[in-house]
């Protein structure tokens, strides 16, 4: 699926796993609970990426071969107390012996607010301010207070039309009976609907390489799973009723 975060593609796909975004900010974290919240502390599951604990948000969805969720205590027991909230196993794409195969995955889309709140115009706002002063027993505002007041729809000013979201991924796999490789380059960009790219934006450049070599007639096997990301992220304040969207 076309998702900035692989967890977004998991939403609604697995029984007993509840996934929700922590905010509408581009690149925001996802809150994952497996079979309910089991602790008053951090209730996030343990993420194992190619056998190593890691951060699933740094993995490009196009690089994932399979994704499994361990929900019961027996299957997660081998990971110790860290697996108390469940385990998510991520396996990235590996190379296969044979001719090199090149794959390119891309999508481009725009985001818009489906429905906005209707705001009062200048005269309606003045009327409401006078009514609330009257109802609270305060003195009415002097008309001069509103001189020069703008007639601006601030909700319309806050949202950006056609905020861009795009993702490009180039992968190369191949190898021989002795050595296999899988390389990928990716670029993700998502503009925020609130304020546009200058105010809210998530941009990530990624590089992944998986290799495996069999030595000494298959007695020894060596390889690497390396993932590099360069992330630029900025956004507006959230979580408070004042001074933010």
HELIX and SHEET records of a PDB file:
HELIX    1   1 UNK A    6  UNK A   10  1                                   5    
HELIX    2   2 UNK A   56  UNK A   58  5                                   3    
HELIX    3   3 UNK A   61  UNK A   63  5                                   3    
HELIX    4   4 UNK A   73  UNK A   76  1                                   4    
HELIX    5   5 UNK A   77  UNK A   83  5                                   7    
HELIX    6   6 UNK A  122  UNK A  135  1                                  14    
HELIX    7   7 UNK A  143  UNK A  146  5                                   4    
HELIX    8   8 UNK A  154  UNK A  158  1                                   5    
SHEET    1   A 2 UNK A  17  UNK A  21  0                                        
SHEET    2   A 2 UNK A  30  UNK A  34 -1                                        
SHEET    1   B 4 UNK A  52  UNK A  53  0                                        
SHEET    2   B 4 UNK A  46  UNK A  49 -1                                        
SHEET    3   B 4 UNK A  87  UNK A  92  1                                        
SHEET    4   B 4 UNK A  64  UNK A  70 -1                                        
SHEET    1   C 5 UNK A  98  UNK A 111  0                                        
SHEET    2   C 5 UNK A 163  UNK A 175 -1                                        
SHEET    3   C 5 UNK A 179  UNK A 191 -1                                        
SHEET    4   C 5 UNK A 201  UNK A 215 -1                                        
SHEET    5   C 5 UNK A 220  UNK A 234 -1                                        
END                                                                             
